[in-house]
Amino acid sequence: MVPRFDVERGSLEGWDGSDADDGDTNPAMQRKLRNLVLAAFTIVMAIEALVLIVLLCVFKAPKPKRDPKKPLKTLVVLGSGGHTAEMLKVVEKLDRQRYTPRTYVAATTDTHSTRKAGELEKRMSPDGKASDVELYAIPRSREVGQSYITSVFTTLRACLYAGMLVWKEAPDVIIANGPGTCIPICAAAYILRQLHVRWCEVVYVESIARVNKLSLSGKILYHSRIADLFLVQWESLVKRYPRAVFADRVY
């Protein structure tokens, strides 16, 4: 029987070591086979993702005409800590009549960001209720300190949740500023747009902490051209990344 790798158990089903040369169970051999299967799977997934990204980036979907007076359903992606603080400053400066209704999404482990977003909306709402605001949470693509091999599976899970959320909410515009939580959301919106299913514009605001080079999330969204509007807070970045737009400081 051909051994099958069980991801959850981290073992090879159907492999009991009986085929080993010495006839005994060989833990070292099992570890080598497990690592080999994981490495092969990771490489295959990376190649497939790269091919998909290249195809989607080459064939750009045409932008539909919109009524400039019609409100835009807005999905705001919150990072954590300083990223959330910056994004909420951006939200404060938005035209509330134009960018409405607003939906917020953060990582499941980041309850602080969703709480801050709810507090901001209540404070800005005339009745103090913010009844038209939705708050969602999705799994992180990768936790701090998580291995890159296991992050392949958590990223796939995050992409699944992100795709379902974007499909359900059908936003007209997504505003994000990192970190990695925004990548699955923006990628899901981009894929649906390229497939001519739903159009959603992606706006990325690079962190004020990035003066000379982009963050990893910024590099991914900039070079893949997933972001339709790429805003930076330092003029030095515009010289290095010509498609970026200087938007001054959010503070």
Wavefront OBJ file of the C-alpha trace (Angstrom):
o trace
v 0.000 0.000 0.000
v 1.316 3.461 -0.893
v 1.861 5.499 2.296
v -0.450 8.499 2.711
v 0.679 11.512 4.694
v -1.656 12.548 7.505
v -1.157 16.306 7.976
v -2.956 16.536 11.320
v -1.147 13.585 12.893
v 2.141 14.397 11.209
v 2.710 10.773 10.230
v 2.585 8.453 7.252
v -0.427 6.160 7.307
v 0.289 2.698 6.019
v 3.973 2.968 6.897
v 5.020 0.877 9.850
v 8.671 0.478 9.006
v 8.250 -3.138 7.896
v 9.918 -2.365 4.575
v 13.043 -0.982 6.187
v 16.275 -2.742 5.488
v 16.762 -3.848 9.080
v 13.144 -5.001 9.454
v 12.554 -2.713 12.444
v 10.719 0.572 12.820
v 13.017 3.402 11.789
v 11.918 6.773 13.257
v 14.696 8.631 11.448
v 13.491 7.296 8.102
v 9.912 8.274 8.918
v 11.015 11.809 9.756
v 12.931 12.065 6.493
v 9.933 10.846 4.497
v 7.621 13.217 6.335
v 9.881 16.196 5.662
v 10.248 15.125 2.032
v 6.476 14.957 1.534
v 5.980 18.340 3.209
v 8.721 19.922 1.110
v 7.323 18.463 -2.120
v 3.797 19.615 -1.274
v 5.042 23.107 -0.408
v 6.958 23.390 -3.687
v 3.960 22.237 -5.745
v 1.625 24.680 -3.997
v 4.111 27.522 -4.442
v 4.472 26.801 -8.173
v 0.701 26.628 -8.661
v 0.219 29.881 -6.754
v 2.956 31.571 -8.794
v 1.429 30.466 -12.094
v -2.009 31.666 -10.987
v -0.642 35.039 -9.884
v 1.212 35.528 -13.175
v -1.880 34.688 -15.228
v -4.099 36.962 -13.166
v -1.617 39.825 -13.328
v -1.147 39.568 -17.091
v -4.848 39.670 -17.958
v -6.357 42.738 -16.313
v -10.127 42.920 -15.963
v -11.661 46.181 -17.262
v -12.941 48.602 -14.648
v -16.727 49.044 -14.805
v -18.359 52.464 -14.867
v -19.801 53.614 -11.564
v -22.099 56.371 -10.468
v -19.766 58.872 -8.719
v -22.573 59.801 -6.325
v -23.380 56.254 -5.279
v -22.076 55.197 -1.820
v -19.230 52.691 -1.796
v -19.513 49.667 0.444
v -16.163 49.668 2.225
v -14.201 46.815 3.780
v -11.496 47.990 6.191
v -8.740 45.496 7.021
v -7.184 46.030 10.440
v -3.684 44.877 11.297
v -2.660 45.092 14.925
v -1.102 47.632 17.252
v 0.277 50.572 15.292
v -1.255 49.321 12.031
v -4.730 49.488 13.554
v -4.083 52.955 14.987
v -3.025 54.235 11.555
v -5.974 52.644 9.781
v -8.488 54.118 12.203
v -6.929 57.536 11.550
v -7.536 56.947 7.845
v -11.148 55.962 8.534
v -11.688 59.162 10.521
v -10.757 61.193 7.429
v -13.093 59.317 5.070
v -16.274 60.874 3.741
v -18.804 58.956 5.835
v -21.583 59.536 3.319
v -19.463 58.279 0.432
v -17.772 55.274 2.079
v -20.741 53.519 3.616
v -21.663 51.018 4.919
v -18.334 50.039 6.478
v -17.204 46.555 7.425
v -14.120 45.809 9.515
v -12.089 42.608 9.518
v -9.186 41.588 11.750
v -7.431 38.410 12.844
v -9.308 36.122 15.221
v -6.589 36.627 17.828
v -6.765 40.425 17.555
v -9.809 41.376 19.623
v -8.204 44.716 20.478
v -8.498 45.996 16.893
v -12.162 45.075 16.465
v -12.988 46.656 19.818
v -11.210 49.886 18.837
v -13.040 49.963 15.501
v -16.387 49.561 17.245
v -15.543 52.348 19.675
v -14.548 54.669 16.822
v -17.749 54.042 14.887
v -19.906 54.650 17.958
v -18.030 57.866 18.673
v -18.466 59.096 15.090
v -22.104 58.040 14.806
v -24.749 60.724 15.519
v -26.810 58.308 17.622
v -23.777 56.613 19.177
v -24.909 53.159 18.030
v -23.128 52.499 14.705
v -25.865 50.078 13.684
v -24.707 49.904 10.046
v -21.189 48.654 10.897
v -20.135 44.991 10.722
v -17.118 43.459 12.491
v -15.556 40.178 11.318
v -12.546 38.048 12.227
v -10.583 35.595 10.060
v -7.665 33.273 10.914
v -4.163 34.654 10.546
v -2.082 33.507 7.604
v 0.913 33.043 9.867
v 1.456 33.543 13.571
v 4.650 35.068 14.923
v 7.318 32.365 15.138
v 5.330 29.849 13.076
v 7.371 27.695 10.687
v 7.122 28.454 6.979
v 6.118 24.874 6.145
v 3.086 24.819 8.441
v 2.212 28.377 7.406
v 1.332 26.994 3.956
v -1.688 25.238 5.445
v -2.728 28.136 7.685
v -2.445 30.507 4.722
v -4.728 28.278 2.655
v -7.236 28.268 5.508
v -7.028 32.059 5.808
v -7.579 32.404 2.047
v -10.688 30.231 2.276
v -12.162 32.397 5.032
v -11.153 35.572 3.187
v -12.776 34.395 -0.031
v -16.048 33.594 1.736
v -16.030 36.975 3.478
v -15.368 38.971 0.304
v -18.053 36.993 -1.530
v -20.588 37.520 1.269
v -19.931 41.221 1.817
v -19.284 42.133 -1.848
v -17.435 45.388 -1.040
v -16.855 48.100 -3.618
v -13.527 49.069 -2.091
v -11.047 47.491 0.316
v -8.739 49.676 2.401
v -5.767 47.945 4.021
v -2.380 48.760 5.507
v -1.017 45.356 6.530
v 0.306 43.255 8.032
v -0.247 39.784 6.531
v -3.954 39.611 7.379
v -4.713 41.852 4.412
v -3.044 39.620 1.805
v -5.736 36.874 1.666
v -8.499 39.513 1.649
v -6.959 41.557 -1.164
v -6.022 38.439 -3.141
v -9.576 37.081 -2.895
v -11.009 40.370 -4.151
v -8.478 40.472 -6.984
v -9.236 36.918 -8.128
v -12.994 37.544 -8.156
v -12.385 40.706 -10.155
v -10.139 38.990 -12.685
v -12.721 36.253 -13.134
v -15.300 38.974 -13.885
v -17.387 37.845 -10.926
v -17.269 40.989 -8.788
v -15.328 44.205 -9.074
v -13.663 45.561 -5.960
v -11.003 48.251 -5.845
v -8.054 47.671 -3.503
v -6.434 50.631 -1.743
v -3.282 49.979 0.254
v -1.832 52.512 2.696
v 1.778 51.763 3.598
v 2.734 52.235 7.237
v 4.321 55.504 8.325
v 7.162 53.408 9.745
v 8.250 52.549 6.194
v 10.523 55.364 5.064
v 12.965 53.842 2.552
v 11.497 50.458 1.628
v 8.133 48.738 1.634
v 6.895 46.166 4.102
v 6.506 42.548 2.972
v 2.747 43.022 2.525
v 3.415 46.228 0.627
v 5.914 44.555 -1.699
v 3.475 41.734 -2.475
v 0.576 44.067 -3.266
v 2.758 46.537 -5.180
v 4.677 44.123 -7.412
v 1.677 41.862 -8.052
v -0.376 44.972 -8.945
v -3.206 43.736 -6.766
v -3.455 47.200 -5.207
v -5.208 49.635 -7.550
v -4.091 52.593 -5.468
v -0.871 52.315 -3.474
v -0.427 55.153 -0.980
v 2.786 55.941 0.912
v 3.513 58.459 3.643
v 7.075 59.364 2.657
v 8.151 60.990 -0.613
v 11.351 58.932 -0.614
v 9.272 55.828 -1.359
v 7.769 57.408 -4.484
v 11.251 57.780 -5.966
v 11.929 54.093 -5.415
v 8.435 52.847 -6.289
v 7.101 55.110 -9.083
v 3.567 53.693 -9.101
v 3.119 54.662 -5.455
v 1.266 57.868 -4.591
v 2.417 60.207 -1.831
v -0.539 60.830 0.497
v 1.173 62.764 3.297
v 1.003 61.558 6.914
v -2.106 60.086 8.503
v -1.126 61.671 11.830
l 1 2 3 4 5 6 7 8 9 10 11 12 13 14 15 16 17 18 19 20 21 22 23 24 25 26 27 28 29 30 31 32 33 34 35 36 37 38 39 40 41 42 43 44 45 46 47 48 49 50 51 52 53 54 55 56 57 58 59 60 61 62 63 64 65 66 67 68 69 70 71 72 73 74 75 76 77 78 79 80 81 82 83 84 85 86 87 88 89 90 91 92 93 94 95 96 97 98 99 100 101 102 103 104 105 106 107 108 109 110 111 112 113 114 115 116 117 118 119 120 121 122 123 124 125 126 127 128 129 130 131 132 133 134 135 136 137 138 139 140 141 142 143 144 145 146 147 148 149 150 151 152 153 154 155 156 157 158 159 160 161 162 163 164 165 166 167 168 169 170 171 172 173 174 175 176 177 178 179 180 181 182 183 184 185 186 187 188 189 190 191 192 193 194 195 196 197 198 199 200 201 202 203 204 205 206 207 208 209 210 211 212 213 214 215 216 217 218 219 220 221 222 223 224 225 226 227 228 229 230 231 232 233 234 235 236 237 238 239 240 241 242 243 244 245 246 247 248 249 250 251
